[in-house]
């Protein structure tokens, strides 16, 4: 599934549900000369597009101000679940089994159940196209087996090739204005704030992937951004110095399968965001502490 999602050329329409929010989108994916390119078009709500060329992701959108933005972000699958580790490595934290046959978007599919070993992460159900092995449908499940988020193709075509112009943005005109964020500086190491903070607990199987320093708008101090993953789920940790502690975020928030927890420590706001249960996000956030000098 992972290789098919990355290396095939395809064009499809899918619906995406997060909680009670439902969206319809069209996806173009092109693979040529060892490089990926994707174009994701929103078919409902405000006009929006996400275009990925290699490791550069551009977000194009129209809001009440007619704004449009572009920035850099690590590549990842735009259609939901993207395994970033070999299945045999995931086996310590998930039970992966075949769970029958089904039909999605008119295509025969095999259903795969991904069941967590411990309650500190979610489970998944995946519907894989029998012919192409592409992911046709996915669901993220809570501990009771209820779907928190779902993605499902309603139509899908696999092509031998895809014309490059299909990956060009289609939104243009006076209602849109280009805005490019500041560059992101990637760094190694698993401590935030130039070594001033450390993450002392993550669930078993989660490994440090990368750290970056991001500048947001007119803020003077950059925000430390650390990413951890267990090969299925991903968690981001943000550490930001705050001048006015009374305006700092605190507590939980959630949307579908994504949970966030924010706390204040030593005039820094620590926020954890990821597709993990709320209790897991909170425990990770509490574990972020000042590093020893």
N, C-alpha and C positions, 0 to 999 in steps of 0.2 A: 504494500500500500504506500509506504513512504517513498519508495523509488518511483512508482507509477505517478504519484502526485507531483514529483519533482521533474521527471524526465519525459512525460507525454505532453502532446499538444491537444488542448481541449477547450471547448466553449460550452458553457452550461448556465442554466438559471436555477437558483436555489432559494429556499426560504430559510430564515434564521429566526428562532424564537428564544428570547431570554426573558424568563418570567412571563408577564402578560404582554410583553412587547414583541411584535412580529414584523419582520422586514423581508422584502424580496430583493434579490440581487442577481446580477449577471457577472460571470467570471470568464475572462480570457486568460489562458495560460500558454506560454510559448517556451520551448526549450530548443536552443540552437547554439552550436559551437561551445557546448559545455556550460552555457549561461542560461539562467531562468529570467523570465519577464512575466509579469502578471498585471492585469487591469481588472479591478473590481468596481462595478457600477451599481449604485443604488437605484432600484426601480420604484421605490416608495419613499414618501417623505421628501425632505429637501434634496436638491440635486447634489450628489457627492460622488467622488471617485477616489480610489486608492490605486496607485500605480507603483509597481516595484520593478526596478531594473537592477539585477544583481543584489547588492546590499543597500541600495538607496531606495527609500520609500517616500513617495510624495502623496500627500493628502490634498485633495482638491474638493472644496466644498463651498456652498452658498449659505450664509446665514442672514440674519436681519440687517447686517451691515455690508453684505456682499463680499465677505472676506474669503481669502483663499490662502492656503498655507502649504509649505513644503519643508521637509526635514529628513534627517537620516535616522535609520533604525535598523536593528539586526534583522536579517531575513527570517521569516517564519511562514508557515502555511497560513493562507488567508481564509481557508475553509474549515477551520476547527482543529481537530486533533492531528498533531504531527509528531510521531515518535522520533526522538533525537538520540535514542540509545538502542542497541541491539536487544531483541526480545529476550534472549537468555540473560541479559543483565537486569531486565525488568522483573524477572521471575522471583527475586527475593521479596518484592513488595506488591506484586500483583499476580493473581491467577488468571491466565489467558486461555480461554477455551472456545471451541466452535459451538455455537448455540442455534444451529438450524439454518434453514434457507428462507429467503423472502424475495420480494420483487419491489424495486424502487425505480422510479422514472422509466418504467417499462422494461427494466433490465434485471435479469436474474442476479441475485446477490447472496453472499454468505454472511451470516451474522456472527460476529465475534464478541464475546463477553470478556471485559477486563475488570476483574473484581479485586478491590484493594485487600491486602492482608490485614491492615490496621485501620482504625477509624480516623486517622489524621489526614486522609486524602479521599478523593472521590472515586467512584467507579464509572465505567464507560460501556456503551454498546456501540459497535461499529458495523455498518453494512457495507461490504466490499463487492464491487462489480466483479462477477465471476470471469468475465472476458478480459477487461483491462486492469483489474485489481485496484481501480480508483475508489476512493471513499465516496459512497453515494449518500450516506446518512450517518449521523452520529448523535449520541445523547450522552450528556454528563449527568450522573445519578448521585443523589445523596444517599445517606446511610440506610434510608428506608426504601431505596429503589425508585424514588420519584425523580422524574426528569427535571433538571434545573435549567438546562439549555439544550436546544436541538437544532440541527442543521440537516436539510434534506434537499437534494436536487429534484427538480420537477422535470427537467429535460437536460440531456447531456449528449454531446457529440465529440468523439475522439477523431482527430485529424492527423494525417501524415505530416503536415506542416501548417503553420499559421503565419499569415502575412504580417510583417512588422508594423504596418500602419494600424492594425487592429489593437495595438498596445499604446497608441497615442491618445492623449486626453481629448475628450469630446466636449468638455465644458470650456467656453470662452465667451468673450464679449465684455461690455462695460460693467456688468454686474459682478465680475470676478476680478480680484486684484491679487497678484503674486506677492507672497510673503514668505521669506526663507528664514528658518530658525538659525541660531548660532550653531557652529560646528560642535559635535560631541567628541570629547577626548576619551578614548578607551584606554584603560589601564589594567594591569594585572593585580593580583592580590585580593584577599578576601576581607580587607578592612576598609571602612569608609572614613571620610573626612581626613584624608591624608594620613591614615594610620591612627586617627584619634578615636575610632569606634570599631567594635568587632561584633560579629554575629556569633553568639555562643551556643545557639541551638537551632537546628532545622530537623525535620523528620528524617528518619533513616532512609537512605537512598538519594536524598537531595544533595547535589554537589554544586559548588561555586562554578559559575560559567563566565561571568565577565563583570567588570566595573567600568562605569563611565561618569564623567562630570558634565552636567547639563546646565545651561543657563536658560532661565525662564523669564521672558519679557524683560522688564526693567530692573529685576532683582540684581543686586551687586554680587552676592555670594552664589557660587554654583551649588547645585544639588547633587549629592553623591547618589548614584544609582547602582545597586548591586543586583545581579540576577542569579537565582538558583533554580535547578531543575532536577527532577528524578527521571527524566527521559520521556515523561508523558505530560505532567503538570509543570507549570512555571510560576515562580514567585519573584516579585520585584520588591526591593527594600530601598526606601528613599530616606536620606538624612539631610536635613536642611536647617541652617541656623536661622532663628527667628528673632527679630528685634522687639516685637511686641508680643509677649507670651500670652496676653489676653485674647489674641486673635488666632492662636494656634488651634488646630483641629485635635479633637480627642474622641476616643471611642470607636464604635463599629459602624460600618456601612456595608451594604451589599447590593448586588444587581445580578440576578440569575445565579450562576455558579461562581462569580467573582466576589470575593470578600476583601474588605479592607479594615485595618485597625491602625489608629493613630494615637501616639502618646507624646508627652513632652518630657525631655530629660536634659538637664544642663543647658537650657535655652536653645535646644535643638528639637525640631519636630521629627519624629521617627514614624514613618508610614510603611506598612506592609500591604501589598496588593497581590492577589493571585487566585488561581482556580483551586483553592483549598477550603476546607470548612472554616467557619468563623473562629472557632476555638484554636485551630492551627495557626491562622494568621495572627491572632492575639498573642499566642505563646512565642512565636518568632519575634514579634515586635518587642515584647518584654525582655527577650534575650539579648537585644542590641544594647550593649553597654560600652562605656568609655574603655578604650584599650589601656593597658598598663603602660606607664611612661618608660 
